[in-house]
Amino acid sequence: MEEASGMTDVRKVEDQRLRRGVLLLPSIFTVANLLCGYYAILATFRGGLADLDNAAKAIGLAILFDSLDGRIARATRTNTEFGKQFDSLADVISFGIAPAFLAFAWGVRGLLGSESEAARQVYQLGWLVTFGFVLCGAWRLARFNLHGMSDQTSRYFVGLPTPAAAGMVAAAVHFFKSPIEQVPMALLWLGLVTTLAVLMASTIRYYSFKNIPWSRPFSSLVVVVIGLLLVGIVLYSEPVLLLMASSYILSGAALELVRNLRHRWVSRPVTR
């Protein structure tokens, strides 16, 4: 009897250790997300062409880790309030501050040496726009923590998710490489950053992909498409990632337009 009791105690201790390890697993990916964001800021400060590209890649990795920590937490049923808040704080760094620094360094800092008054004005505008990006990102994360998804089926996010906005900045830098040094292009860039900030603070719905049953087997066509997409990212990361980021951002606006047109059509009075 004593031996059986001892074996039971040992199993309980092992189960507790395993439980602790499972609880820590999502936080490990959150730390990896935070580390990528911190590295992206350091690389942006160095400011070389390769450094800016590395910063963009680090933000891309942060997006991957951010998606994994949530999925692992849901799969292992280890969602906690601490993990939720920790993840949001990491996201402010990786998808708010880091892309804002990168957007400013890549799109505006090249105007600093110009003697043109227009260039100086755009440079001043740059830090204001990128701060707006950080502000809207933090606003978006706080709203998500309070209200969660747009409906109980978890199919949609309310507003552009911060990883998608950061991914658009990173994908553009990764694609074009060379920093902007002309005032018109800098203004276009700041227009894009402003648009991303507004979309984060908006109520436009974006598909979340959280209701996809990843544990179930997919059809052979889906597997082939996913395989081709992964190969495309590895071999042609610049155009593929930019296309993916742009398509997702435009998808929300397109769905909102279709939804509004359908609502107007349905509510339109019938005339004889």
N, C-alpha and C positions, 0 to 999 in steps of 0.2 A: 504493500500500500504506500509506504513512504517513497519507494522508488517511482511508483506511478505518479505520486504527487510532485516529486522532483521533476519528472519529465514534463508534467503539465506546466510547472513554473517556468521551465526553460523555454517551452513553446510560446508561453505568454510574453516572455522577454524578447524572443525572436520576432514575434508578431508586432510588438511595440516598436522595435527597431525598424522593421520593414515599413510600418506605417509612417514613422518619422521620415524615412528615406523617400517615400512616395509624396509626402507633404512638401519636402524640400525640392523635389524635382522641378515643378513649375517655376519656383523662385530662382533656380539655377539658370534657366533660360531667360528670366527677367534680368538677372545680373549680366548675362551675355548681351542682351539688348542694350542695357545701360552702358556697358563697356564699349560697344560699337559706337554709340552716340558720343561718348567722351573722346574716343579716338578720332571720330570725324571732326570734332571741334579742334583738337590738337593739329590734325593734318591741315585743316583750313587755315589755322594760324601760320603754319609754315609757308603756305601760299604758292608753292611751285606748281607747275602744270600737273606733274604726277601726283603731288600731294592732294590737289583738288579732286582728281579722279579717284584717288584712294578714299577720300572723304565720302564721295558719292557711293562707292562700293560698300563702305562701312555702313552707311544708312540703309543700303539694300539688305545687308546681312541683318541689321537690326529689325527690319520688317519681317524677315524670315523667323528670327528668334521670337519676336512678339506674337506671331501667328502660332508658333509651336507651344508657347507657355500656356496660352488659353486653351488650346485643344487638349493638351496633356492634363490640365486641371479638370476639364470637363470629362475626359475619358476615365480618369482615376477618381473622380468625384472628390477632389480636394480643393474645391473653390472655397476660399476664405475671404473675409473682409480685409484682412491684412494684405493678402495677395492682390486683391483688387486695387487697393490704394497704392501699393508698391509698384504695381504695373503702370498705373497712371502717372506716378512721379517719374518713372523711367521714360515713359512716352513723352513727357514734357521736354526732357533732355534730348532724346533721340529723334523725335518727330516735330519738335517745336524749335528749340534753341539751335541744335546742330544744322538743320536745313536752312534756318534763317541766316546763320553765320555763312554757310556755303553760298546761299543766294546773294548775299551782300558782297562777299569776296569775289565770286565769279562774275557777277553781273554789274557791279557798280565800282568796285575798288580800282579798276583800270582807268577810271576817269580822274583819279586823284591828281595825277601829274599834269593834267590839261590846264591851260591858262584861260580857257573859255568860261565865260560866266554861266552859260547854259550847263556846262559840265559840272560846275560847282553846285548849281542848283539841283541837278539830278542826283549828285552825290549826297546832298543833304536829304533829298526826298527818299533816297535808298534806305537810310537807317530807319526812317519813319515807317516805310512800307514793311520792312522786314520785322520791325517790332510789332506791327499789326498782325503779321503772320504768327508770331509767338503768342500774342494775346488771344487771337481767335482759336489757335490750337489748344491753349489752356482752357478757354471757354468751352470748347467742344468736348474736352475730356471731362470737365466738371459736370456738364449737362448729361453726358453719358453715364457717369457714376450715379447721378440722381434719378434719371429716368430710364436708363438702359436702352433697349432696342425700341423700334417704332411700333411693334406689335408683339403679341405673345408667341407668335410662331418663330420669332428671331430671324426673319427673312431679310429685314432691312435695317440699315443704320439711318439715323436722322442726322443729316448733314454729311458732308464728305469726311470719311475717317482720316484722322491725322496721319497714319502710315501711308495712305494713298497720296495725300498732299505732299508729304516729304518725299515719297517715291517719285513724284513728277519732277520735283526740283532735282533730285539725284539723277534721274534718267536723262534729263536735259543736259546736265553738266557732263555726264558720262558720254553722251552722244556727240556733243559739239566740241568738247575738250578745251579749246582755246577760250580764255576769258574775254568778255565783251569790253571793247575800248571805244565804241562810238555811241554818241548820245541817243540817236534814234533807236538802236538796238537795246540800249539800256532801258529806255522808256517802255519798249515792248516787253522786256523781261520783267520790269516792275509791274506792268499791267497783268502779266500772268500770275505773279506772286500775289497781287491784290485779289485776283479772281479766285485763287486757291483759298485765300484767307476768308473771303466772303462765303464761298461754298462750305467751308468748315462750320461757319456760324449759322448757315442757312438751315431750313427745315426740309430741303430736298432729300429724298430717300435714295439710298444706294444699297444695292444687293450685298448681303453679308457673306454668302456662301456657307453659313453656319448650319443650314438645314440639309446640307448634302450628306448622305449616309456613307462616309468614307470607309466604314468597316465592312460594307457590303461589296460583293464583287461587281466590277464595272464591265460593260460590254467591250468587245475587242476594239471597236471603233474609238471609244473613249480612251482606252489604253494607248492606242496608236497616236491619237491627237496629243495626249499628255506627253508621250515619249518624244514626238516631234517638237513640241514646245520646249522641252528641257534641252534637247539637242540645239535648237535655235538659240536659246539663252546662252549655252556654252560657246557656240561657234560665232554667233552674231549678236552678242549681248547688247550692243549699242542700239541698233534699230528695233530689235525685238522688245527690249525693256521699255523704250520710249513709246512704242506702239501700244504695249500693254497698259502702261500708265495713262496715256492719252485716251484710250478706248474706255477705260473704267471711269475716268472723270467725265467724259462726254455721255456715258451711258445714263448717269443720273439725270442730267439735263434733258436727254432725249425721252426718258421714261416720264419725267415730270411734264414735258410738253404733251406727250400722248395722253397722259392722265387728265390734264386740263382740257384738251380737245374732246376727249370722250365724255367728260363731265358736262361740258357745254352742250354737246350733241344730245345727251340724255335729258338734260334739264330744259332743252329748247322746247317751247310750246308748239303743239301740233296745229297747223293751220289747214283749213279745208279750202 
